[in-house]
Amino acid sequence: MYKAIVAILFSPILFFACSPNNVTVDGSLQRYFDSAGVKGAFGMFDNGHGHFTICNLTRFSDSFYTPGATFDILLSLVAIQTGVMKDDSSSISQALDSMQGIMNAKGPHTLGECFRDTSAYERLGFLELGTSRLERDSLKKWVDSLQYGNKNVGPKDTMDIFWEDNQLKINCDQQLGLLKKLYFNQLPFFGRTQEIVCRMMPVESNSVYRLSYKTAQGQMEDGHAVGWVMGWVEENKHPYFFVVNLESADSTKDLRRTGLEIAKKILQGEGFFEGKK
C-alpha cells in the first residue's frame, strides 16, 4: 500500500501544451506591452471551454526564464507536504532581523506572509527555507517528478539559489499548467497541501470577481530584468488562468507592478471584472 501511494505521489505530471485547435493568437494584445515599454507574452486558459488566448506564441511556449519568486509555489507545496511547515501560519524564520541587516523584524513572519510579499526583506524567509530547512535532494525529487521547467537545480554540492540564478528555468505554458493543476487539486500533493497554497495567493475580491496571483522579478544572463504575474480570475464560479511574462533592458524597472498593470488591462479588455463571464 505504501509503495502504491509513493508511486502516485511521484508520478510524472505533464503540464499541458497548446494545440492549434484550441488556441487564439491575439496580436492586438501586444499594445499593452508596447505602451509599457517592455517585451512580453500573455496566455489565458478558459477552463470551461478548454481554450487558450495567447499573445506572442513563440515566447509563450518556446522561451524559458528563471521562475524567481514564482518558485515559492512549489517550495511551499514541498515544505507543507513534507512537514517542514505545518501550514501558512507557520513561522518561516525566527531571526530575520539578524539576516543581512536589511531591516528589523518585529516578531516571527509566517509562510503566508512571506509568500505574499516579494520584497527583498521578505524574500530572506524563502531563501532561508529553501537553502536550510528543505533538503536539496528533496526539492530535486519534486522538480524531476513534476517535470518542472528544464529541471536544472545545479551542482549537488553547492547552495546556490538555483531558482533565482538562471539555472532552473520554466516557460509560460508550464506555469499555466501548474496553476490549473494546483487550483483543481491535480498535483501529486495531498489535497490539504494544495488548498493551503491556493489560499496563500494574494487576492483582490469583491461581489463580482476574485483575482488571485503571484508576482516575481529576476535578472537574465544579459542583465535584462524579467518578470512574472500568474494566477487566476474567477467570475460566476468559473476560473480563468493567466500568465504574463515580461522583460526590460532597464534592470531597475519594477516588473511586478508593470506586469500586474498589464494583466489587469488585458483582463479588463477581455471583459473581466464586470461579472459577465
C-alpha positions as CSV (number, residue, x, y, z in Angstrom):
1,M,0.0,0.0,0.0
2,Y,2.8,2.4,0.9
3,K,4.6,1.8,-2.3
4,A,1.4,2.4,-4.3
5,I,0.9,5.8,-2.5
6,V,4.5,6.8,-3.2
7,A,4.2,5.8,-6.9
8,I,1.1,8.0,-7.2
9,L,2.7,11.0,-5.4
10,F,5.8,10.9,-7.6
11,S,4.3,10.0,-10.9
12,P,5.3,12.5,-13.7
13,I,3.0,15.4,-14.1
14,L,3.0,16.8,-17.6
15,F,1.8,20.4,-17.9
16,F,-0.5,20.9,-20.8
17,A,0.7,22.2,-24.2
18,C,-1.1,24.3,-26.6
19,S,-2.7,22.8,-29.7
20,P,-3.6,24.7,-32.9
21,N,-7.2,23.5,-32.4
22,N,-7.8,25.4,-29.2
23,V,-5.7,28.5,-29.5
24,T,-6.5,32.0,-30.5
25,V,-3.3,34.1,-31.1
26,D,-4.2,37.7,-30.4
27,G,-1.5,40.0,-31.7
28,S,-3.6,43.1,-30.7
29,L,-2.6,42.4,-27.0
30,Q,0.9,43.4,-27.9
31,R,-0.1,47.0,-27.5
32,Y,-0.2,46.7,-23.7
33,F,3.4,45.6,-23.6
34,D,4.5,48.2,-26.1
35,S,2.8,51.0,-24.1
36,A,4.7,49.9,-21.0
37,G,8.0,49.8,-22.9
38,V,8.6,46.1,-22.3
39,K,8.8,42.8,-24.3
40,G,6.5,40.1,-23.2
41,A,3.9,37.4,-23.6
42,F,0.4,36.7,-22.3
43,G,-1.6,33.5,-22.1
44,M,-5.0,32.8,-20.7
45,F,-6.8,29.4,-20.4
46,D,-10.6,29.4,-20.3
47,N,-11.2,26.2,-18.4
48,G,-14.9,26.0,-19.2
49,H,-14.3,25.9,-22.9
50,G,-10.7,24.5,-22.9
51,H,-9.5,27.4,-25.0
52,F,-6.3,29.5,-24.9
53,T,-5.8,33.1,-25.8
54,I,-2.2,33.9,-26.4
55,C,-0.1,36.9,-27.3
56,N,3.4,36.1,-28.6
57,L,3.1,32.4,-29.0
58,T,6.8,31.8,-29.6
59,R,7.8,33.4,-26.3
60,F,4.9,31.8,-24.5
61,S,5.8,28.2,-25.5
62,D,9.4,28.2,-26.5
63,S,11.3,30.6,-24.2
64,F,12.4,29.7,-20.7
65,Y,13.1,32.1,-17.9
66,T,14.1,31.9,-14.2
67,P,10.9,31.4,-12.1
68,G,12.2,33.7,-9.3
69,A,9.6,34.1,-6.6
70,T,7.0,32.1,-8.5
71,F,9.0,29.0,-7.4
72,D,7.6,29.8,-3.9
73,I,4.5,27.9,-5.1
74,L,6.4,24.7,-5.5
75,L,8.7,25.4,-2.5
76,S,5.6,25.9,-0.3
77,L,3.9,22.8,-1.6
78,V,7.0,20.7,-0.7
79,A,7.5,22.3,2.7
80,I,3.9,21.6,3.8
81,Q,3.8,18.2,2.2
82,T,7.0,17.0,3.9
83,G,6.1,18.6,7.3
84,V,8.7,21.3,7.3
85,M,5.9,23.7,7.6
86,K,2.5,22.8,9.2
87,D,0.5,25.4,7.2
88,D,0.6,29.0,6.1
89,S,0.6,30.3,9.7
90,S,3.9,28.5,10.5
91,S,6.8,30.8,11.3
92,I,9.3,30.7,8.5
93,S,12.1,32.3,10.4
94,Q,12.6,33.5,14.0
95,A,15.6,35.6,13.2
96,L,15.0,37.6,10.1
97,D,16.3,40.7,11.8
98,S,19.8,39.2,12.0
99,M,19.9,38.2,8.4
100,Q,21.9,40.7,6.2
101,G,20.7,43.6,8.3
102,I,18.0,44.6,5.8
103,M,15.6,45.8,8.5
104,N,14.5,45.0,12.0
105,A,12.0,42.1,12.2
106,K,9.3,42.5,14.8
107,G,8.3,39.0,15.7
108,P,8.1,35.9,13.5
109,H,6.9,36.0,9.9
110,T,4.7,33.3,8.6
111,L,4.9,31.3,5.5
112,G,1.8,33.0,4.2
113,E,3.1,36.5,4.9
114,C,6.5,35.8,3.2
115,F,4.7,34.2,0.2
116,R,2.6,37.3,-0.4
117,D,5.4,39.8,0.0
118,T,8.2,39.5,-2.6
119,S,10.2,42.5,-1.3
120,A,13.9,41.9,-0.6
121,Y,13.2,41.7,3.1
122,E,10.5,39.0,2.9
123,R,12.5,37.1,0.3
124,L,15.0,36.3,3.0
125,G,12.5,34.0,4.6
126,F,12.0,31.9,1.5
127,L,15.7,31.8,0.8
128,E,16.3,30.5,4.3
129,L,13.5,28.0,3.8
130,G,14.9,26.8,0.5
131,T,18.6,26.6,1.4
132,S,18.5,25.4,5.0
133,R,15.2,23.8,6.1
134,L,14.5,21.8,2.9
135,E,16.8,19.1,1.6
136,R,18.1,19.9,-1.8
137,D,17.7,16.3,-2.8
138,S,14.0,16.6,-1.8
139,L,13.5,19.6,-3.9
140,K,15.3,17.9,-6.8
141,K,13.0,14.9,-6.5
142,W,9.9,17.1,-6.7
143,V,11.3,19.2,-9.6
144,D,12.0,16.0,-11.5
145,S,8.7,14.3,-10.7
146,L,6.7,17.4,-11.8
147,Q,9.0,17.8,-14.9
148,Y,9.2,21.5,-13.8
149,G,10.8,23.6,-16.4
150,N,14.3,22.5,-17.5
151,K,14.7,20.6,-14.2
152,N,18.2,22.1,-13.7
153,V,18.9,22.6,-10.0
154,G,22.6,23.0,-10.5
155,P,25.5,21.1,-8.9
156,K,24.6,19.0,-5.9
157,D,27.4,20.3,-3.8
158,T,26.5,24.0,-4.0
159,M,24.0,26.0,-2.0
160,D,23.2,28.3,-4.9
161,I,19.6,29.7,-5.0
162,F,19.1,27.7,-8.2
163,W,15.5,29.0,-8.8
164,E,16.8,32.6,-8.8
165,D,20.1,32.5,-10.6
166,N,19.2,31.3,-14.1
167,Q,19.9,27.6,-13.5
168,L,16.3,26.4,-13.2
169,K,14.1,27.9,-16.0
170,I,10.5,27.5,-17.0
171,N,8.2,28.6,-19.8
172,C,4.8,30.3,-19.7
173,D,2.9,27.2,-20.9
174,Q,4.3,25.2,-18.0
175,Q,3.5,27.9,-15.5
176,L,-0.1,28.0,-16.7
177,G,-0.4,24.2,-16.4
178,L,1.0,24.4,-12.9
179,L,-1.7,26.9,-11.9
180,K,-4.5,24.9,-13.3
181,K,-3.5,21.7,-11.6
182,L,-2.9,23.5,-8.3
183,Y,-6.4,25.1,-8.4
184,F,-8.1,21.8,-9.1
185,N,-6.0,19.7,-6.7
186,Q,-4.5,17.7,-9.5
187,L,-0.8,18.0,-8.5
188,P,0.8,14.9,-6.7
189,F,0.4,16.6,-3.3
190,F,-2.2,16.0,-0.6
191,G,-5.4,18.0,-1.2
192,R,-4.9,19.9,2.1
193,T,-1.4,20.9,0.9
194,Q,-2.7,22.3,-2.3
195,E,-5.7,24.1,-0.7
196,I,-3.3,25.9,1.8
197,V,-1.0,27.1,-1.0
198,C,-4.1,28.3,-3.1
199,R,-5.3,30.4,-0.2
200,M,-1.8,31.9,0.2
201,M,-2.1,33.6,-3.2
202,P,-2.6,37.4,-2.8
203,V,-6.3,38.1,-3.5
204,E,-8.3,41.0,-4.8
205,S,-12.0,40.3,-4.5
206,N,-15.5,41.8,-4.4
207,S,-19.0,40.7,-5.1
208,V,-18.2,40.4,-8.8
209,Y,-14.8,38.8,-9.2
210,R,-11.9,37.2,-7.3
211,L,-8.4,37.7,-8.6
212,S,-5.6,35.6,-7.2
213,Y,-2.0,36.0,-8.4
214,K,1.8,35.6,-7.7
215,T,4.4,38.0,-8.9
216,A,8.2,37.7,-9.4
217,Q,11.1,39.6,-10.8
218,G,14.6,38.3,-11.7
219,Q,17.5,39.0,-13.9
220,M,18.6,37.3,-17.1
221,E,22.2,36.5,-18.1
222,D,22.3,39.6,-20.3
223,G,21.4,41.9,-17.4
224,H,17.8,42.4,-18.5
225,A,15.1,42.2,-15.9
226,V,12.4,39.5,-16.3
227,G,9.1,39.4,-14.5
228,W,6.1,37.2,-14.0
229,V,2.5,37.7,-13.0
230,M,0.5,34.5,-12.9
231,G,-2.8,33.4,-11.3
232,W,-6.5,33.1,-12.0
233,V,-9.6,35.2,-12.1
234,E,-12.9,33.8,-11.0
235,E,-16.3,35.1,-12.1
236,N,-19.6,33.4,-11.5
237,K,-17.6,30.5,-10.1
238,H,-15.7,29.9,-13.3
239,P,-11.9,30.1,-13.2
240,Y,-9.7,31.6,-16.0
241,F,-5.9,31.0,-15.6
242,F,-3.4,33.6,-16.9
243,V,0.3,34.2,-17.2
244,V,2.1,37.4,-18.0
245,N,5.9,37.2,-18.7
246,L,7.7,40.5,-19.4
247,E,11.3,41.7,-20.0
248,S,13.0,45.1,-19.8
249,A,16.6,46.2,-20.6
250,D,16.1,48.5,-17.6
251,S,17.1,46.3,-14.7
252,T,15.7,48.8,-12.2
253,K,12.2,48.7,-13.7
254,D,9.5,47.3,-11.3
255,L,8.2,44.5,-13.5
256,R,6.0,43.1,-10.7
257,R,4.0,46.3,-10.7
258,T,4.2,46.7,-14.5
259,G,3.2,43.1,-15.1
260,L,0.2,43.3,-12.8
261,E,-1.0,46.5,-14.5
262,I,-0.7,44.8,-17.9
263,A,-2.5,41.7,-16.6
264,K,-5.4,43.8,-15.3
265,K,-5.7,45.9,-18.5
266,I,-5.7,42.7,-20.7
267,L,-8.3,41.0,-18.5
268,Q,-10.4,44.1,-18.4
269,G,-10.2,44.4,-22.2
270,E,-11.3,40.7,-22.4
271,G,-14.5,41.6,-20.5
272,F,-13.5,40.6,-16.9
273,F,-14.2,42.4,-13.7
274,E,-17.8,43.1,-14.7
275,G,-19.4,39.8,-13.6
276,K,-20.5,38.9,-17.1
277,K,-18.1,35.9,-17.7
